[in-house]
Amino acid sequence: MARTLAQLPAGQSARITALYLDGAKRARLQELGFLPGSEVTALRESPFGDPVAYAVLDTVIALRRSDAARIEIES
């Protein structure tokens, strides 16, 4: 079973292998650097655990866990 970005613990990094998002959301994340082969780091969770802040390239973005669960990663 493949790991997803939603499973990445805060403080750890991984490489993106696939995005399973459609439409404008996929295009926007790709513009920000969420591309297969890019390294992403989970920075911190909000107090209630959703959303989570991720760093990719020079961008920090907060993603809902439901969206992060559609991004496949490898360590």
PDB file of N, CA, C and O in Angstrom:
ATOM      1  N   MET A   1       0.834  -1.178   0.000  1.00  0.00           N
ATOM      2  CA  MET A   1       0.000   0.000   0.000  1.00  0.00           C
ATOM      3  C   MET A   1       0.886   1.250   0.000  1.00  0.00           C
ATOM      4  O   MET A   1       1.832   1.345   0.782  1.00  0.00           O
ATOM      5  N   ALA A   2       0.583   2.183  -0.856  1.00  0.00           N
ATOM      6  CA  ALA A   2       1.359   3.403  -0.970  1.00  0.00           C
ATOM      7  C   ALA A   2       1.062   4.355   0.182  1.00  0.00           C
ATOM      8  O   ALA A   2      -0.059   4.403   0.689  1.00  0.00           O
ATOM      9  N   ARG A   3       2.084   5.114   0.591  1.00  0.00           N
ATOM     10  CA  ARG A   3       1.902   6.128   1.628  1.00  0.00           C
ATOM     11  C   ARG A   3       1.398   7.402   0.986  1.00  0.00           C
ATOM     12  O   ARG A   3       1.677   7.685  -0.179  1.00  0.00           O
ATOM     13  N   THR A   4       0.653   8.165   1.764  1.00  0.00           N
ATOM     14  CA  THR A   4       0.160   9.438   1.277  1.00  0.00           C
ATOM     15  C   THR A   4       0.741  10.571   2.110  1.00  0.00           C
ATOM     16  O   THR A   4       1.273  10.350   3.198  1.00  0.00           O
ATOM     17  N   LEU A   5       0.635  11.768   1.594  1.00  0.00           N
ATOM     18  CA  LEU A   5       1.139  12.940   2.291  1.00  0.00           C
ATOM     19  C   LEU A   5       0.445  13.132   3.638  1.00  0.00           C
ATOM     20  O   LEU A   5       1.050  13.651   4.576  1.00  0.00           O
ATOM     21  N   ALA A   6      -0.803  12.722   3.740  1.00  0.00           N
ATOM     22  CA  ALA A   6      -1.543  12.846   5.000  1.00  0.00           C
ATOM     23  C   ALA A   6      -0.926  11.976   6.107  1.00  0.00           C
ATOM     24  O   ALA A   6      -1.152  12.238   7.288  1.00  0.00           O
ATOM     25  N   GLN A   7      -0.163  10.965   5.746  1.00  0.00           N
ATOM     26  CA  GLN A   7       0.449  10.065   6.726  1.00  0.00           C
ATOM     27  C   GLN A   7       1.847  10.505   7.146  1.00  0.00           C
ATOM     28  O   GLN A   7       2.446   9.891   8.029  1.00  0.00           O
ATOM     29  N   LEU A   8       2.373  11.556   6.528  1.00  0.00           N
ATOM     30  CA  LEU A   8       3.729  12.018   6.829  1.00  0.00           C
ATOM     31  C   LEU A   8       3.736  12.783   8.155  1.00  0.00           C
ATOM     32  O   LEU A   8       3.037  13.786   8.293  1.00  0.00           O
ATOM     33  N   PRO A   9       4.524  12.315   9.134  1.00  0.00           N
ATOM     34  CA  PRO A   9       4.572  12.994  10.430  1.00  0.00           C
ATOM     35  C   PRO A   9       5.262  14.357  10.329  1.00  0.00           C
ATOM     36  O   PRO A   9       6.121  14.560   9.471  1.00  0.00           O
ATOM     37  N   ALA A  10       4.889  15.271  11.192  1.00  0.00           N
ATOM     38  CA  ALA A  10       5.498  16.599  11.225  1.00  0.00           C
ATOM     39  C   ALA A  10       7.006  16.473  11.436  1.00  0.00           C
ATOM     40  O   ALA A  10       7.465  15.686  12.264  1.00  0.00           O
ATOM     41  N   GLY A  11       7.761  17.254  10.683  1.00  0.00           N
ATOM     42  CA  GLY A  11       9.219  17.238  10.789  1.00  0.00           C
ATOM     43  C   GLY A  11       9.907  16.289   9.828  1.00  0.00           C
ATOM     44  O   GLY A  11      11.134  16.306   9.729  1.00  0.00           O
ATOM     45  N   GLN A  12       9.157  15.467   9.119  1.00  0.00           N
ATOM     46  CA  GLN A  12       9.761  14.519   8.182  1.00  0.00           C
ATOM     47  C   GLN A  12       9.537  14.954   6.743  1.00  0.00           C
ATOM     48  O   GLN A  12       8.612  15.707   6.438  1.00  0.00           O
ATOM     49  N   SER A  13      10.412  14.459   5.862  1.00  0.00           N
ATOM     50  CA  SER A  13      10.338  14.788   4.446  1.00  0.00           C
ATOM     51  C   SER A  13      10.135  13.528   3.621  1.00  0.00           C
ATOM     52  O   SER A  13      10.448  12.420   4.057  1.00  0.00           O
ATOM     53  N   ALA A  14       9.605  13.722   2.424  1.00  0.00           N
ATOM     54  CA  ALA A  14       9.392  12.613   1.491  1.00  0.00           C
ATOM     55  C   ALA A  14       9.358  13.183   0.074  1.00  0.00           C
ATOM     56  O   ALA A  14       9.302  14.398  -0.117  1.00  0.00           O
ATOM     57  N   ARG A  15       9.393  12.297  -0.905  1.00  0.00           N
ATOM     58  CA  ARG A  15       9.341  12.691  -2.309  1.00  0.00           C
ATOM     59  C   ARG A  15       7.958  12.363  -2.866  1.00  0.00           C
ATOM     60  O   ARG A  15       7.432  11.277  -2.622  1.00  0.00           O
ATOM     61  N   ILE A  16       7.376  13.284  -3.602  1.00  0.00           N
ATOM     62  CA  ILE A  16       6.069  13.076  -4.213  1.00  0.00           C
ATOM     63  C   ILE A  16       6.215  12.128  -5.400  1.00  0.00           C
ATOM     64  O   ILE A  16       7.107  12.300  -6.232  1.00  0.00           O
ATOM     65  N   THR A  17       5.341  11.129  -5.477  1.00  0.00           N
ATOM     66  CA  THR A  17       5.376  10.194  -6.607  1.00  0.00           C
ATOM     67  C   THR A  17       4.179  10.350  -7.530  1.00  0.00           C
ATOM     68  O   THR A  17       4.288  10.067  -8.723  1.00  0.00           O
ATOM     69  N   ALA A  18       3.031  10.797  -7.007  1.00  0.00           N
ATOM     70  CA  ALA A  18       1.842  10.955  -7.853  1.00  0.00           C
ATOM     71  C   ALA A  18       0.826  11.861  -7.171  1.00  0.00           C
ATOM     72  O   ALA A  18       0.750  11.927  -5.945  1.00  0.00           O
ATOM     73  N   LEU A  19       0.037  12.564  -8.005  1.00  0.00           N
ATOM     74  CA  LEU A  19      -1.072  13.383  -7.523  1.00  0.00           C
ATOM     75  C   LEU A  19      -2.352  12.809  -8.089  1.00  0.00           C
ATOM     76  O   LEU A  19      -2.457  12.593  -9.296  1.00  0.00           O
ATOM     77  N   TYR A  20      -3.323  12.560  -7.235  1.00  0.00           N
ATOM     78  CA  TYR A  20      -4.620  12.028  -7.657  1.00  0.00           C
ATOM     79  C   TYR A  20      -5.715  13.062  -7.404  1.00  0.00           C
ATOM     80  O   TYR A  20      -6.766  12.756  -6.841  1.00  0.00           O
ATOM     81  N   LEU A  21      -5.442  14.291  -7.835  1.00  0.00           N
ATOM     82  CA  LEU A  21      -6.390  15.399  -7.738  1.00  0.00           C
ATOM     83  C   LEU A  21      -6.767  15.813  -9.151  1.00  0.00           C
ATOM     84  O   LEU A  21      -6.024  15.549 -10.096  1.00  0.00           O
ATOM     85  N   ASP A  22      -7.902  16.452  -9.299  1.00  0.00           N
ATOM     86  CA  ASP A  22      -8.361  16.872 -10.615  1.00  0.00           C
ATOM     87  C   ASP A  22      -8.570  18.377 -10.678  1.00  0.00           C
ATOM     88  O   ASP A  22      -8.670  19.055  -9.655  1.00  0.00           O
ATOM     89  N   GLY A  23      -8.631  18.871 -11.884  1.00  0.00           N
ATOM     90  CA  GLY A  23      -9.057  20.235 -12.142  1.00  0.00           C
ATOM     91  C   GLY A  23      -8.169  21.321 -11.590  1.00  0.00           C
ATOM     92  O   GLY A  23      -6.943  21.212 -11.580  1.00  0.00           O
ATOM     93  N   ALA A  24      -8.820  22.373 -11.131  1.00  0.00           N
ATOM     94  CA  ALA A  24      -8.127  23.572 -10.675  1.00  0.00           C
ATOM     95  C   ALA A  24      -7.248  23.312  -9.454  1.00  0.00           C
ATOM     96  O   ALA A  24      -6.181  23.912  -9.319  1.00  0.00           O
ATOM     97  N   LYS A  25      -7.685  22.429  -8.570  1.00  0.00           N
ATOM     98  CA  LYS A  25      -6.895  22.132  -7.367  1.00  0.00           C
ATOM     99  C   LYS A  25      -5.556  21.495  -7.758  1.00  0.00           C
ATOM    100  O   LYS A  25      -4.512  21.853  -7.212  1.00  0.00           O
ATOM    101  N   ARG A  26      -5.592  20.562  -8.695  1.00  0.00           N
ATOM    102  CA  ARG A  26      -4.368  19.915  -9.169  1.00  0.00           C
ATOM    103  C   ARG A  26      -3.450  20.942  -9.843  1.00  0.00           C
ATOM    104  O   ARG A  26      -2.248  20.974  -9.579  1.00  0.00           O
ATOM    105  N   ALA A  27      -4.017  21.768 -10.700  1.00  0.00           N
ATOM    106  CA  ALA A  27      -3.227  22.774 -11.415  1.00  0.00           C
ATOM    107  C   ALA A  27      -2.574  23.746 -10.439  1.00  0.00           C
ATOM    108  O   ALA A  27      -1.404  24.093 -10.602  1.00  0.00           O
ATOM    109  N   ARG A  28      -3.312  24.187  -9.433  1.00  0.00           N
ATOM    110  CA  ARG A  28      -2.772  25.130  -8.459  1.00  0.00           C
ATOM    111  C   ARG A  28      -1.637  24.513  -7.655  1.00  0.00           C
ATOM    112  O   ARG A  28      -0.614  25.163  -7.438  1.00  0.00           O
ATOM    113  N   LEU A  29      -1.795  23.290  -7.215  1.00  0.00           N
ATOM    114  CA  LEU A  29      -0.729  22.634  -6.454  1.00  0.00           C
ATOM    115  C   LEU A  29       0.504  22.413  -7.322  1.00  0.00           C
ATOM    116  O   LEU A  29       1.628  22.543  -6.837  1.00  0.00           O
ATOM    117  N   GLN A  30       0.314  22.085  -8.584  1.00  0.00           N
ATOM    118  CA  GLN A  30       1.448  21.912  -9.483  1.00  0.00           C
ATOM    119  C   GLN A  30       2.185  23.229  -9.693  1.00  0.00           C
ATOM    120  O   GLN A  30       3.414  23.238  -9.765  1.00  0.00           O
ATOM    121  N   GLU A  31       1.461  24.339  -9.791  1.00  0.00           N
ATOM    122  CA  GLU A  31       2.092  25.656  -9.918  1.00  0.00           C
ATOM    123  C   GLU A  31       2.950  25.982  -8.697  1.00  0.00           C
ATOM    124  O   GLU A  31       3.967  26.666  -8.812  1.00  0.00           O
ATOM    125  N   LEU A  32       2.538  25.495  -7.537  1.00  0.00           N
ATOM    126  CA  LEU A  32       3.268  25.743  -6.300  1.00  0.00           C
ATOM    127  C   LEU A  32       4.435  24.789  -6.091  1.00  0.00           C
ATOM    128  O   LEU A  32       5.203  24.959  -5.145  1.00  0.00           O
ATOM    129  N   GLY A  33       4.585  23.783  -6.959  1.00  0.00           N
ATOM    130  CA  GLY A  33       5.720  22.873  -6.869  1.00  0.00           C
ATOM    131  C   GLY A  33       5.382  21.460  -6.443  1.00  0.00           C
ATOM    132  O   GLY A  33       6.292  20.645  -6.290  1.00  0.00           O
ATOM    133  N   PHE A  34       4.119  21.133  -6.247  1.00  0.00           N
ATOM    134  CA  PHE A  34       3.723  19.776  -5.892  1.00  0.00           C
ATOM    135  C   PHE A  34       3.713  18.924  -7.159  1.00  0.00           C
ATOM    136  O   PHE A  34       2.663  18.676  -7.752  1.00  0.00           O
ATOM    137  N   LEU A  35       4.898  18.486  -7.555  1.00  0.00           N
ATOM    138  CA  LEU A  35       5.089  17.702  -8.774  1.00  0.00           C
ATOM    139  C   LEU A  35       5.775  16.388  -8.426  1.00  0.00           C
ATOM    140  O   LEU A  35       6.540  16.332  -7.464  1.00  0.00           O
ATOM    141  N   PRO A  36       5.516  15.329  -9.191  1.00  0.00           N
ATOM    142  CA  PRO A  36       6.254  14.088  -8.958  1.00  0.00           C
ATOM    143  C   PRO A  36       7.759  14.347  -8.992  1.00  0.00           C
ATOM    144  O   PRO A  36       8.276  14.970  -9.919  1.00  0.00           O
ATOM    145  N   GLY A  37       8.445  13.862  -7.971  1.00  0.00           N
ATOM    146  CA  GLY A  37       9.883  14.057  -7.846  1.00  0.00           C
ATOM    147  C   GLY A  37      10.263  15.174  -6.894  1.00  0.00           C
ATOM    148  O   GLY A  37      11.416  15.245  -6.467  1.00  0.00           O
ATOM    149  N   SER A  38       9.323  16.051  -6.546  1.00  0.00           N
ATOM    150  CA  SER A  38       9.606  17.148  -5.622  1.00  0.00           C
ATOM    151  C   SER A  38       9.646  16.637  -4.189  1.00  0.00           C
ATOM    152  O   SER A  38       8.900  15.731  -3.816  1.00  0.00           O
ATOM    153  N   GLU A  39      10.534  17.235  -3.387  1.00  0.00           N
ATOM    154  CA  GLU A  39      10.606  16.878  -1.975  1.00  0.00           C
ATOM    155  C   GLU A  39       9.664  17.788  -1.191  1.00  0.00           C
ATOM    156  O   GLU A  39       9.629  18.999  -1.409  1.00  0.00           O
ATOM    157  N   VAL A  40       8.907  17.193  -0.284  1.00  0.00           N
ATOM    158  CA  VAL A  40       7.950  17.922   0.539  1.00  0.00           C
ATOM    159  C   VAL A  40       8.210  17.586   2.004  1.00  0.00           C
ATOM    160  O   VAL A  40       8.537  16.449   2.344  1.00  0.00           O
ATOM    161  N   THR A  41       8.061  18.589   2.865  1.00  0.00           N
ATOM    162  CA  THR A  41       8.273  18.414   4.296  1.00  0.00           C
ATOM    163  C   THR A  41       7.006  18.809   5.048  1.00  0.00           C
ATOM    164  O   THR A  41       6.438  19.872   4.797  1.00  0.00           O
ATOM    165  N   ALA A  42       6.567  17.965   5.957  1.00  0.00           N
ATOM    166  CA  ALA A  42       5.441  18.299   6.830  1.00  0.00           C
ATOM    167  C   ALA A  42       5.997  19.169   7.952  1.00  0.00           C
ATOM    168  O   ALA A  42       6.863  18.733   8.711  1.00  0.00           O
ATOM    169  N   LEU A  43       5.499  20.394   8.055  1.00  0.00           N
ATOM    170  CA  LEU A  43       6.032  21.321   9.048  1.00  0.00           C
ATOM    171  C   LEU A  43       5.312  21.237  10.379  1.00  0.00           C
ATOM    172  O   LEU A  43       5.936  21.008  11.415  1.00  0.00           O
ATOM    173  N   ARG A  44       4.004  21.421  10.355  1.00  0.00           N
ATOM    174  CA  ARG A  44       3.238  21.396  11.607  1.00  0.00           C
ATOM    175  C   ARG A  44       1.752  21.249  11.326  1.00  0.00           C
ATOM    176  O   ARG A  44       1.268  21.546  10.233  1.00  0.00           O
ATOM    177  N   GLU A  45       1.041  20.779  12.353  1.00  0.00           N
ATOM    178  CA  GLU A  45      -0.415  20.636  12.272  1.00  0.00           C
ATOM    179  C   GLU A  45      -1.067  21.824  12.949  1.00  0.00           C
ATOM    180  O   GLU A  45      -0.472  22.459  13.819  1.00  0.00           O
ATOM    181  N   SER A  46      -2.282  22.118  12.549  1.00  0.00           N
ATOM    182  CA  SER A  46      -3.051  23.129  13.277  1.00  0.00           C
ATOM    183  C   SER A  46      -3.455  22.513  14.622  1.00  0.00           C
ATOM    184  O   SER A  46      -3.334  21.301  14.797  1.00  0.00           O
ATOM    185  N   PRO A  47      -3.924  23.310  15.559  1.00  0.00           N
ATOM    186  CA  PRO A  47      -4.270  22.777  16.877  1.00  0.00           C
ATOM    187  C   PRO A  47      -5.278  21.619  16.847  1.00  0.00           C
ATOM    188  O   PRO A  47      -5.233  20.746  17.713  1.00  0.00           O
ATOM    189  N   PHE A  48      -6.170  21.602  15.879  1.00  0.00           N
ATOM    190  CA  PHE A  48      -7.158  20.528  15.794  1.00  0.00           C
ATOM    191  C   PHE A  48      -6.755  19.437  14.805  1.00  0.00           C
ATOM    192  O   PHE A  48      -7.537  18.527  14.531  1.00  0.00           O
ATOM    193  N   GLY A  49      -5.525  19.527  14.265  1.00  0.00           N
ATOM    194  CA  GLY A  49      -4.998  18.473  13.392  1.00  0.00           C
ATOM    195  C   GLY A  49      -5.306  18.637  11.913  1.00  0.00           C
ATOM    196  O   GLY A  49      -4.826  17.843  11.104  1.00  0.00           O
ATOM    197  N   ASP A  50      -6.081  19.628  11.535  1.00  0.00           N
ATOM    198  CA  ASP A  50      -6.407  19.823  10.123  1.00  0.00           C
ATOM    199  C   ASP A  50      -6.655  21.300   9.897  1.00  0.00           C
ATOM    200  O   ASP A  50      -7.519  21.854  10.576  1.00  0.00           O
ATOM    201  N   PRO A  51      -5.978  21.968   9.013  1.00  0.00           N
ATOM    202  CA  PRO A  51      -5.035  21.496   8.004  1.00  0.00           C
ATOM    203  C   PRO A  51      -3.616  21.328   8.553  1.00  0.00           C
ATOM    204  O   PRO A  51      -3.340  21.596   9.722  1.00  0.00           O
ATOM    205  N   VAL A  52      -2.728  20.875   7.665  1.00  0.00           N
ATOM    206  CA  VAL A  52      -1.316  20.668   7.986  1.00  0.00           C
ATOM    207  C   VAL A  52      -0.495  21.561   7.060  1.00  0.00           C
ATOM    208  O   VAL A  52      -0.811  21.686   5.877  1.00  0.00           O
ATOM    209  N   ALA A  53       0.561  22.182   7.594  1.00  0.00           N
ATOM    210  CA  ALA A  53       1.443  23.026   6.795  1.00  0.00           C
ATOM    211  C   ALA A  53       2.538  22.161   6.183  1.00  0.00           C
ATOM    212  O   ALA A  53       3.178  21.370   6.876  1.00  0.00           O
ATOM    213  N   TYR A  54       2.747  22.319   4.881  1.00  0.00           N
ATOM    214  CA  TYR A  54       3.772  21.584   4.139  1.00  0.00           C
ATOM    215  C   TYR A  54       4.672  22.571   3.418  1.00  0.00           C
ATOM    216  O   TYR A  54       4.208  23.612   2.953  1.00  0.00           O
ATOM    217  N   ALA A  55       5.961  22.249   3.320  1.00  0.00           N
ATOM    218  CA  ALA A  55       6.915  23.061   2.571  1.00  0.00           C
ATOM    219  C   ALA A  55       7.355  22.273   1.345  1.00  0.00           C
ATOM    220  O   ALA A  55       7.749  21.111   1.438  1.00  0.00           O
ATOM    221  N   VAL A  56       7.278  22.935   0.193  1.00  0.00           N
ATOM    222  CA  VAL A  56       7.775  22.367  -1.052  1.00  0.00           C
ATOM    223  C   VAL A  56       8.404  23.511  -1.832  1.00  0.00           C
ATOM    224  O   VAL A  56       7.800  24.572  -1.989  1.00  0.00           O
ATOM    225  N   LEU A  57       9.622  23.292  -2.319  1.00  0.00           N
ATOM    226  CA  LEU A  57      10.418  24.356  -2.946  1.00  0.00           C
ATOM    227  C   LEU A  57      10.490  25.536  -1.983  1.00  0.00           C
ATOM    228  O   LEU A  57      10.897  25.347  -0.837  1.00  0.00           O
ATOM    229  N   ASP A  58      10.120  26.721  -2.388  1.00  0.00           N
ATOM    230  CA  ASP A  58      10.159  27.886  -1.497  1.00  0.00           C
ATOM    231  C   ASP A  58       8.769  28.281  -1.027  1.00  0.00           C
ATOM    232  O   ASP A  58       8.531  29.437  -0.676  1.00  0.00           O
ATOM    233  N   THR A  59       7.858  27.328  -1.019  1.00  0.00           N
ATOM    234  CA  THR A  59       6.465  27.610  -0.690  1.00  0.00           C
ATOM    235  C   THR A  59       6.040  26.842   0.550  1.00  0.00           C
ATOM    236  O   THR A  59       6.399  25.675   0.709  1.00  0.00           O
ATOM    237  N   VAL A  60       5.283  27.480   1.425  1.00  0.00           N
ATOM    238  CA  VAL A  60       4.641  26.808   2.547  1.00  0.00           C
ATOM    239  C   VAL A  60       3.142  26.930   2.311  1.00  0.00           C
ATOM    240  O   VAL A  60       2.618  28.026   2.113  1.00  0.00           O
ATOM    241  N   ILE A  61       2.461  25.792   2.336  1.00  0.00           N
ATOM    242  CA  ILE A  61       1.031  25.779   2.066  1.00  0.00           C
ATOM    243  C   ILE A  61       0.335  24.866   3.069  1.00  0.00           C
ATOM    244  O   ILE A  61       0.865  23.821   3.445  1.00  0.00           O
ATOM    245  N   ALA A  62      -0.843  25.268   3.494  1.00  0.00           N
ATOM    246  CA  ALA A  62      -1.656  24.437   4.383  1.00  0.00           C
ATOM    247  C   ALA A  62      -2.642  23.645   3.527  1.00  0.00           C
ATOM    248  O   ALA A  62      -3.388  24.213   2.729  1.00  0.00           O
ATOM    249  N   LEU A  63      -2.634  22.342   3.705  1.00  0.00           N
ATOM    250  CA  LEU A  63      -3.542  21.456   2.973  1.00  0.00           C
ATOM    251  C   LEU A  63      -4.438  20.706   3.942  1.00  0.00           C
ATOM    252  O   LEU A  63      -4.001  20.292   5.016  1.00  0.00           O
ATOM    253  N   ARG A  64      -5.679  20.538   3.559  1.00  0.00           N
ATOM    254  CA  ARG A  64      -6.566  19.666   4.325  1.00  0.00           C
ATOM    255  C   ARG A  64      -6.050  18.236   4.208  1.00  0.00           C
ATOM    256  O   ARG A  64      -5.456  17.861   3.197  1.00  0.00           O
ATOM    257  N   ARG A  65      -6.279  17.455   5.234  1.00  0.00           N
ATOM    258  CA  ARG A  65      -5.847  16.050   5.189  1.00  0.00           C
ATOM    259  C   ARG A  65      -6.531  15.293   4.055  1.00  0.00           C
ATOM    260  O   ARG A  65      -5.941  14.376   3.484  1.00  0.00           O
ATOM    261  N   SER A  66      -7.759  15.661   3.725  1.00  0.00           N
ATOM    262  CA  SER A  66      -8.463  14.980   2.635  1.00  0.00           C
ATOM    263  C   SER A  66      -7.761  15.207   1.294  1.00  0.00           C
ATOM    264  O   SER A  66      -7.745  14.314   0.448  1.00  0.00           O
ATOM    265  N   ASP A  67      -7.182  16.393   1.095  1.00  0.00           N
ATOM    266  CA  ASP A  67      -6.415  16.657  -0.125  1.00  0.00           C
ATOM    267  C   ASP A  67      -5.046  15.993  -0.058  1.00  0.00           C
ATOM    268  O   ASP A  67      -4.585  15.419  -1.045  1.00  0.00           O
ATOM    269  N   ALA A  68      -4.396  16.068   1.096  1.00  0.00           N
ATOM    270  CA  ALA A  68      -3.080  15.448   1.262  1.00  0.00           C
ATOM    271  C   ALA A  68      -3.151  13.930   1.085  1.00  0.00           C
ATOM    272  O   ALA A  68      -2.172  13.305   0.677  1.00  0.00           O
ATOM    273  N   ALA A  69      -4.298  13.343   1.387  1.00  0.00           N
ATOM    274  CA  ALA A  69      -4.469  11.893   1.240  1.00  0.00           C
ATOM    275  C   ALA A  69      -4.514  11.484  -0.229  1.00  0.00           C
ATOM    276  O   ALA A  69      -4.461  10.292  -0.532  1.00  0.00           O
ATOM    277  N   ARG A  70      -4.610  12.433  -1.135  1.00  0.00           N
ATOM    278  CA  ARG A  70      -4.664  12.142  -2.572  1.00  0.00           C
ATOM    279  C   ARG A  70      -3.327  12.413  -3.246  1.00  0.00           C
ATOM    280  O   ARG A  70      -3.236  12.440  -4.473  1.00  0.00           O
ATOM    281  N   ILE A  71      -2.274  12.616  -2.426  1.00  0.00           N
ATOM    282  CA  ILE A  71      -0.915  12.821  -2.937  1.00  0.00           C
ATOM    283  C   ILE A  71      -0.064  11.673  -2.418  1.00  0.00           C
ATOM    284  O   ILE A  71       0.104  11.514  -1.209  1.00  0.00           O
ATOM    285  N   GLU A  72       0.468  10.878  -3.327  1.00  0.00           N
ATOM    286  CA  GLU A  72       1.263   9.697  -2.980  1.00  0.00           C
ATOM    287  C   GLU A  72       2.727  10.109  -2.804  1.00  0.00           C
ATOM    288  O   GLU A  72       3.250  10.927  -3.561  1.00  0.00           O
ATOM    289  N   ILE A  73       3.381   9.523  -1.785  1.00  0.00           N
ATOM    290  CA  ILE A  73       4.773   9.850  -1.481  1.00  0.00           C
ATOM    291  C   ILE A  73       5.605   8.586  -1.283  1.00  0.00           C
ATOM    292  O   ILE A  73       5.077   7.487  -1.114  1.00  0.00           O
ATOM    293  N   GLU A  74       6.926   8.781  -1.310  1.00  0.00           N
ATOM    294  CA  GLU A  74       7.869   7.725  -0.920  1.00  0.00           C
ATOM    295  C   GLU A  74       8.940   8.379  -0.052  1.00  0.00           C
ATOM    296  O   GLU A  74       9.293   9.540  -0.258  1.00  0.00           O
ATOM    297  N   SER A  75       9.444   7.638   0.903  1.00  0.00           N
ATOM    298  CA  SER A  75      10.456   8.199   1.832  1.00  0.00           C
ATOM    299  C   SER A  75      11.794   8.345   1.168  1.00  0.00           C
ATOM    300  O   SER A  75      12.750   8.797   1.799  1.00  0.00           O
TER     301      SER A  75
END
